[in-house]
Amino acid sequence: MYDIGFDRPEAHAIRKDGSMYYAFYVPQWNGKVTLRGLSERAYRVTDYVDGKDLGTVRGPVATLEVKFDKHLLLEAKPQ
């Protein structure tokens, strides 16, 4: 889904129990991240480390405007 040589920030994705989990890594980021691998439906996105609700996106590919340092860990849960 993501290519470490071309995609920025570095991204990893895992599907578990119908939800998608994303890990983004970069020293500093302010911009869009792409959530790939989603089904064609709505998802509630949460920063599960800080417990912050980041809103709703729609698959199969969604973008989200974010700002973070070092890493961002997200859960995209089907609605």
C-alpha positions as CSV (number, residue, x, y, z in Angstrom):
1,M,0.0,0.0,0.0
2,Y,2.8,2.4,0.8
3,D,6.3,2.7,-0.7
4,I,9.0,3.7,1.8
5,G,11.1,5.1,-1.1
6,F,8.4,7.4,-2.5
7,D,5.6,8.1,0.1
8,R,6.1,10.8,2.7
9,P,5.7,10.6,5.6
10,E,6.8,7.0,6.1
11,A,3.5,5.0,6.5
12,H,2.4,1.5,7.7
13,A,-1.1,0.1,7.7
14,I,-2.7,-3.0,9.3
15,R,-6.3,-4.2,9.1
16,K,-7.7,-5.8,12.2
17,D,-11.3,-6.7,13.1
18,G,-12.7,-4.5,10.3
19,S,-10.7,-1.4,11.3
20,M,-7.6,0.0,9.7
21,Y,-4.6,1.1,11.8
22,Y,-2.0,3.5,10.5
23,A,1.4,4.5,11.7
24,F,3.1,7.6,10.2
25,Y,6.7,8.5,11.0
26,V,8.7,11.7,10.2
27,P,10.6,14.2,12.3
28,Q,8.0,16.9,11.7
29,W,4.8,17.0,9.5
30,N,2.2,19.6,8.7
31,G,0.0,18.6,5.8
32,K,-2.1,15.8,4.3
33,V,-1.6,12.1,5.0
34,T,-3.3,9.5,2.8
35,L,-5.3,6.6,4.3
36,R,-5.2,3.7,1.9
37,G,-6.8,0.3,2.0
38,L,-10.2,1.5,3.2
39,S,-13.5,0.0,1.9
40,E,-16.0,2.2,0.1
41,R,-17.7,3.5,3.2
42,A,-17.4,6.1,6.1
43,Y,-14.8,5.7,8.8
44,R,-14.3,7.6,12.1
45,V,-10.6,8.4,12.5
46,T,-9.0,8.6,16.0
47,D,-5.5,9.4,17.2
48,Y,-5.5,6.5,19.6
49,V,-2.4,7.6,21.5
50,D,-3.9,11.0,22.5
51,G,-7.5,9.9,22.3
52,K,-8.2,12.7,19.8
53,D,-11.2,12.4,17.3
54,L,-10.0,13.5,13.9
55,G,-13.4,13.3,12.2
56,T,-14.9,11.2,9.4
57,V,-13.4,10.1,6.1
58,R,-14.7,8.0,3.2
59,G,-12.8,5.2,1.5
60,P,-11.5,3.6,-0.6
61,V,-8.7,6.3,-0.3
62,A,-9.0,9.3,2.0
63,T,-6.8,12.2,3.0
64,L,-6.6,13.9,6.3
65,E,-4.9,17.2,7.2
66,V,-2.7,16.7,10.3
67,K,0.2,18.2,12.2
68,F,2.6,16.0,14.3
69,D,6.2,15.5,15.5
70,K,7.9,12.1,15.3
71,H,4.8,9.8,14.8
72,L,1.1,9.7,14.5
73,L,-0.9,6.5,15.2
74,L,-4.5,6.4,13.8
75,E,-7.4,4.0,13.9
76,A,-10.0,4.2,11.1
77,K,-13.1,2.5,12.4
78,P,-16.1,1.7,10.1
79,Q,-19.2,3.7,11.0
